[in-house]
Amino acid sequence: MATKRESYDNEILNLRAFYLVLLKKIWIIPVAAVIGAIVAGIIYFLANVVYAPARNYVTESTLYITFAYDENKGTEVDFYNAYTWNLLVKAEDQNLVEKTDYNILDGIMEKLDEAGYHEGSDVTREEVIASVNADIPSDVRVMIFTVSNPKRELSGAIADAANAALVEYGKNNEAFTQIKLLGRTDTKMELIPDKMAVAVIFGAVLGFVFAILVLLFSKAMDDAVYVPEDVERRYNLPVLGVLTSDGVEEPSFFRNELLFMFREKLKNEKSVALISADDRKGSEKAEETVSRLKSVIGNGIPEGMAEVVPMTLPGNSNDSAAKLSSVDGAVIAVSMGTHNGAMTEHLISLLRKLGCNVCGIVITDADIKLLNRYLGL
């Protein structure tokens, strides 16, 4: 009973060969990690140094708020939070839900005008709104008021004007007994944490993972052959042997196998055509394989063995049928590690349609180190 053949796209994965081939490309993973780290570092440098926005000057003020007693509730007023304060500081009268007798933003602009920063020419309301932020970290009675602006002097001037306006607001609003300024820090350049190391590590990890995924995906889609057993299982044809590339010594183990298989499998044939699945136009690869075969087996094909004739792919010649009819069969040469699985499948199918006996397959350009590791030689 004939063995069921597996096509190259649904065959069982030979894990031993898979991992041996993968190990040959393992160097790609650290290289990808290094490239990822370099790219991430360059991107971070460009984004945060070369094309980074202007650095701001920052100053922080601490204010203590004393709330008035609410007779209706029987407690002190305590509904002011960070959102409320930012709304009061940044909004003009017409934007407030409840009108106040004293508008903080107007007060800031007035104090700035008194300090020599005139609205419209030296500073705008939009710039002030973008520069200030009120925060209530935990205790509603303590406010941290931050000013951040690209201009050092203006940052300090806004802070002083805002502090004065807030103190004045505490005097004019019945919800407070007072708002007292506890202190203000010096105006300093904003500190931006250096996360270059984080960016480099992230890029390296990303490159590492990406390389692994690409290798696994490429191997999953790989239709190349690497070991004789996979070829026989895939095409249900005998592998007559493996040939190294021209200039690479053929180990005696594989030479003896090649000689024995050619004598045994081709003993009834007088001549066979050798067709390479890697030839796309002429018969160059087939001719090289025949020449290599003769040099490995001996000075020419020994007596008693079938004559091997190089031939192009049937699709490249109009007289392929006539040429194939003049030989007793065909041997297919398949390069190891080359993406030729689909073409080999197609060639076998075509030869059988033409009534040509496919005697077997020869693996060319064999990686002897890989085969030795696979076979444990």
matplotlib code that plots the C-alpha trace (Angstrom):
import matplotlib.pyplot as plt

x = [0.0, 1.4, 2.3, 0.1, 2.1, 2.1, 2.2, 4.7, 2.0, 0.4, 3.2, 4.0, 6.8, 10.1, 11.0, 14.6, 15.4, 13.2, 15.3, 18.6, 17.8, 16.5, 19.7, 21.7, 19.8, 19.8, 22.3, 19.5, 17.8, 20.6, 21.3, 17.6, 17.7, 20.7, 19.1, 15.9, 17.8, 19.7, 16.5, 14.6, 17.5, 17.7, 13.9, 14.0, 16.9, 15.2, 11.9, 13.2, 16.4, 16.6, 13.0, 11.8, 9.6, 11.1, 11.8, 9.6, 10.6, 8.6, 7.8, 5.5, 3.6, 2.0, -1.1, -3.1, -6.9, -9.0, -12.6, -15.4, -18.1, -21.3, -24.1, -26.6, -24.6, -23.1, -19.6, -16.8, -17.1, -15.2, -16.5, -13.5, -11.3, -8.6, -11.2, -13.0, -9.9, -8.7, -12.1, -11.9, -8.3, -8.6, -12.2, -13.4, -16.7, -18.8, -17.6, -18.5, -21.7, -21.8, -20.6, -18.0, -17.3, -13.6, -12.4, -9.0, -7.9, -8.8, -6.8, -3.8, -3.8, -4.1, -1.1, 0.9, 0.1, 1.3, 4.6, 5.1, 3.6, 0.9, -1.9, -1.8, 1.8, 3.7, 1.4, -2.1, -4.8, -4.5, -0.8, -1.6, -4.3, -2.0, 0.8, -1.1, -2.4, -4.0, -3.8, -5.1, -2.9, -4.8, -5.9, -8.4, -6.9, -3.5, -3.1, -0.1, -0.1, 2.2, 3.3, 5.1, 6.2, 9.1, 10.1, 11.9, 11.0, 7.4, 7.0, 8.0, 5.9, 2.8, 3.4, 3.7, 0.6, -1.4, -0.4, -1.5, -4.8, -5.5, -4.9, -7.1, -9.8, -9.7, -10.5, -13.4, -15.2, -17.4, -16.5, -13.1, -11.7, -8.4, -6.0, -2.4, 0.7, 3.1, 6.0, 7.1, 10.0, 12.7, 12.0, 13.9, 14.0, 11.6, 13.3, 12.5, 13.4, 16.0, 14.3, 16.9, 17.7, 14.0, 13.6, 16.7, 15.6, 12.1, 13.6, 15.8, 12.9, 10.7, 13.5, 14.1, 10.4, 9.9, 12.9, 11.6, 8.2, 9.6, 11.9, 9.0, 6.7, 9.3, 10.0, 6.3, 5.9, 9.2, 8.8, 12.5, 13.9, 16.8, 16.9, 16.3, 13.6, 11.4, 11.8, 10.7, 7.8, 6.7, 7.0, 6.8, 10.0, 13.3, 16.2, 19.1, 21.7, 23.0, 25.6, 27.7, 28.4, 31.2, 34.5, 33.2, 34.5, 31.8, 32.1, 32.7, 29.5, 27.3, 29.3, 28.9, 25.2, 24.9, 26.9, 24.9, 21.5, 22.3, 23.4, 20.4, 17.6, 18.8, 20.0, 17.2, 17.6, 20.1, 19.7, 17.9, 17.2, 18.3, 16.1, 16.7, 13.7, 15.9, 16.4, 14.1, 15.2, 17.9, 19.5, 22.5, 21.7, 21.1, 24.4, 26.2, 24.6, 25.5, 29.1, 29.2, 27.7, 30.4, 33.2, 31.8, 31.1, 34.3, 35.8, 32.5, 29.6, 30.9, 30.2, 26.8, 25.1, 22.6, 23.8, 22.6, 21.6, 21.0, 17.7, 15.8, 12.4, 9.7, 8.0, 11.1, 11.3, 8.8, 10.4, 10.4, 8.1, 10.4, 13.5, 11.8, 10.7, 14.3, 15.3, 14.1, 13.2, 14.0, 15.9, 14.9, 17.6, 16.5, 18.7, 18.8, 17.4, 15.9, 12.3, 11.5, 8.9, 6.0, 8.1, 9.2, 5.6, 4.6, 7.5, 6.6, 3.0, 4.0, 6.5, 3.8, 1.3, 3.9, 4.2, 7.8, 9.0, 10.4, 13.2, 14.0, 15.4, 19.0, 19.5, 22.1, 24.1, 23.8, 24.8, 27.0, 27.3, 23.5, 23.1, 25.9, 24.1, 20.8, 22.1, 24.4, 27.5]
y = [0.0, 3.4, 5.7, 8.8, 11.8, 15.1, 18.3, 21.0, 23.3, 20.8, 18.4, 17.5, 19.7, 18.0, 19.8, 18.6, 19.9, 23.0, 24.0, 23.2, 25.5, 28.1, 28.0, 28.9, 32.2, 32.8, 35.7, 37.7, 38.0, 39.9, 42.0, 42.9, 43.8, 46.0, 47.7, 48.2, 49.8, 52.1, 53.2, 53.7, 55.8, 57.9, 58.5, 59.5, 61.8, 63.5, 63.9, 65.0, 66.9, 68.0, 68.7, 69.1, 72.0, 74.9, 74.1, 75.9, 77.7, 76.6, 78.1, 76.7, 78.7, 77.3, 79.0, 78.2, 78.6, 79.4, 78.7, 80.7, 79.1, 78.1, 78.7, 76.9, 73.7, 74.2, 73.5, 75.3, 75.7, 72.7, 72.2, 73.8, 71.3, 71.4, 71.5, 74.4, 76.4, 75.9, 77.1, 80.2, 81.0, 80.5, 81.7, 85.2, 86.5, 85.6, 81.9, 81.4, 79.8, 81.9, 85.4, 86.7, 90.1, 89.6, 87.7, 86.1, 86.1, 89.8, 90.3, 88.5, 90.6, 93.8, 92.8, 92.0, 95.3, 97.0, 95.0, 96.3, 93.4, 95.0, 92.8, 92.3, 93.5, 91.7, 88.9, 87.6, 86.0, 82.8, 82.6, 83.1, 80.5, 78.0, 78.7, 78.3, 75.3, 75.0, 71.7, 70.5, 67.5, 66.2, 68.9, 71.2, 74.0, 73.8, 74.8, 74.3, 76.9, 76.1, 78.5, 77.1, 79.4, 79.4, 82.9, 82.9, 86.5, 86.2, 82.9, 84.6, 87.7, 85.5, 83.7, 86.9, 88.3, 85.2, 84.9, 88.5, 87.9, 84.8, 86.6, 89.4, 86.9, 85.5, 88.9, 89.5, 86.2, 85.4, 81.7, 82.4, 84.0, 84.5, 83.0, 83.3, 82.9, 80.5, 80.7, 80.5, 78.6, 80.1, 80.0, 77.1, 75.3, 72.4, 69.1, 66.5, 63.0, 61.3, 58.1, 57.3, 54.0, 53.1, 53.9, 51.8, 48.8, 49.1, 49.2, 46.2, 44.1, 45.1, 44.2, 40.9, 39.9, 41.1, 39.1, 35.9, 36.3, 37.0, 33.9, 31.7, 33.1, 32.8, 29.2, 28.3, 29.6, 28.0, 25.4, 24.6, 21.2, 20.5, 16.8, 13.7, 12.3, 15.4, 15.2, 11.6, 12.2, 15.2, 13.9, 10.1, 9.7, 8.2, 10.6, 9.2, 11.3, 14.7, 16.7, 19.5, 22.7, 22.8, 23.3, 21.7, 18.2, 15.5, 13.3, 9.6, 8.7, 10.7, 9.8, 6.1, 6.5, 8.5, 5.8, 2.9, 4.6, 5.5, 1.9, 0.4, 2.7, 3.3, -0.3, -0.8, 2.6, 3.3, 7.1, 9.5, 13.2, 15.4, 18.4, 21.1, 22.7, 25.8, 26.4, 29.2, 29.8, 27.4, 24.3, 25.9, 24.4, 21.0, 21.0, 22.0, 19.2, 16.6, 17.9, 17.8, 14.3, 13.0, 14.6, 13.1, 9.6, 9.4, 10.2, 10.1, 7.9, 4.4, 1.5, -0.1, 3.1, 5.1, 8.0, 11.3, 14.0, 17.6, 19.0, 22.3, 22.5, 21.2, 24.6, 26.2, 24.0, 23.2, 19.8, 18.6, 15.7, 14.5, 14.8, 13.0, 10.2, 9.5, 8.7, 6.1, 8.4, 11.6, 12.6, 15.9, 18.1, 20.3, 22.8, 22.6, 25.7, 27.2, 28.2, 25.7, 23.4, 24.7, 24.4, 20.8, 19.9, 21.3, 19.6, 16.1, 16.6, 17.7, 14.9, 12.3, 13.9, 13.5, 9.9, 10.2, 7.9, 10.0, 7.9, 10.1, 13.3, 14.6, 17.3, 19.7, 22.5, 20.4, 21.9, 19.1, 20.6, 20.7, 17.1, 15.9, 17.6, 16.2, 12.6, 12.8, 12.1]
z = [0.0, -0.9, 1.9, 2.1, 1.0, 2.8, 0.9, 2.0, 3.4, 5.8, 6.7, 10.3, 11.6, 12.2, 15.4, 15.5, 12.0, 12.8, 15.8, 14.2, 11.3, 13.7, 15.8, 12.6, 12.5, 16.3, 15.8, 14.3, 17.7, 19.5, 16.4, 16.3, 20.0, 19.5, 16.5, 18.4, 21.3, 19.0, 17.1, 20.3, 21.8, 18.6, 18.6, 22.3, 21.8, 18.8, 20.6, 23.9, 23.0, 19.4, 18.7, 22.3, 23.2, 25.1, 28.8, 31.3, 34.5, 37.4, 40.8, 43.5, 46.2, 49.3, 50.6, 53.7, 53.5, 56.6, 55.8, 57.4, 59.6, 57.7, 60.1, 57.9, 58.0, 61.4, 60.0, 58.2, 54.4, 52.9, 49.4, 47.6, 45.8, 43.1, 40.3, 42.0, 42.5, 38.9, 37.7, 39.9, 39.0, 35.2, 34.5, 33.9, 35.4, 32.4, 32.6, 36.2, 37.3, 40.4, 40.1, 42.6, 43.8, 43.1, 40.1, 40.6, 36.9, 36.7, 39.9, 38.4, 35.3, 37.4, 39.6, 36.5, 35.0, 38.2, 37.9, 34.3, 32.3, 30.3, 29.0, 25.2, 24.7, 27.4, 28.5, 27.5, 29.6, 27.6, 28.5, 32.2, 32.1, 30.4, 33.0, 36.3, 38.2, 41.6, 43.5, 46.8, 47.6, 50.7, 53.2, 51.7, 53.7, 51.9, 48.3, 46.1, 43.4, 40.5, 37.7, 34.6, 31.8, 29.3, 30.4, 33.8, 34.9, 33.7, 35.6, 38.8, 38.1, 37.4, 40.7, 42.7, 41.0, 41.6, 45.2, 45.8, 43.9, 46.0, 49.3, 48.1, 47.1, 50.6, 51.9, 49.5, 49.7, 52.7, 52.4, 53.8, 56.9, 55.1, 52.5, 53.7, 51.6, 53.5, 51.0, 47.4, 45.9, 43.7, 40.0, 38.5, 35.2, 35.0, 35.6, 33.0, 34.1, 31.8, 30.5, 27.9, 29.6, 29.7, 26.0, 25.1, 27.2, 25.7, 22.1, 22.8, 24.2, 21.3, 18.8, 20.6, 20.6, 17.0, 15.8, 17.5, 16.0, 12.5, 12.7, 13.9, 11.2, 8.4, 9.5, 9.6, 6.0, 4.9, 2.1, 1.9, 2.6, 5.0, 5.7, 3.5, 5.7, 5.4, 1.6, 1.4, 3.7, 1.7, -1.8, -1.2, -3.4, -2.4, -1.7, -3.7, -1.8, -0.8, -2.6, -1.2, -3.1, -5.6, -3.7, -0.5, 0.3, 0.2, 3.4, 2.6, 4.6, 2.2, -0.9, -0.2, 0.3, -2.9, -4.9, -3.4, -4.0, -7.6, -8.3, -6.5, -7.7, -11.2, -12.1, -14.6, -16.3, -19.1, -19.0, -16.8, -17.0, -14.1, -13.7, -11.1, -9.3, -8.9, -12.7, -13.8, -17.4, -18.6, -17.3, -15.5, -12.1, -13.6, -15.4, -12.3, -10.4, -13.0, -13.0, -9.2, -9.2, -11.5, -9.4, -6.2, -7.5, -9.5, -12.9, -14.8, -14.0, -13.2, -15.5, -14.9, -13.7, -15.7, -17.7, -16.2, -18.6, -17.5, -18.7, -18.2, -16.6, -19.0, -19.0, -20.4, -23.5, -26.2, -26.9, -23.3, -24.1, -26.8, -24.6, -21.7, -24.1, -24.9, -21.3, -18.9, -16.1, -14.3, -11.1, -9.5, -7.9, -5.0, -3.3, 0.5, 2.3, -0.9, -1.2, -3.9, -2.3, -4.5, -7.6, -6.7, -6.1, -9.4, -11.2, -9.8, -10.9, -14.4, -14.9, -13.9, -16.3, -19.1, -18.2, -17.0, -14.2, -11.3, -9.9, -6.9, -5.6, -5.0, -2.4, -3.6, -1.8, 1.4, 4.7, 6.1, 9.5, 9.8, 8.6, 11.0, 13.9, 12.8, 12.4, 15.4, 13.3]

ax = plt.figure().add_subplot(projection="3d")
ax.plot(x, y, z, "-o")
ax.set_aspect("equal")
plt.show()
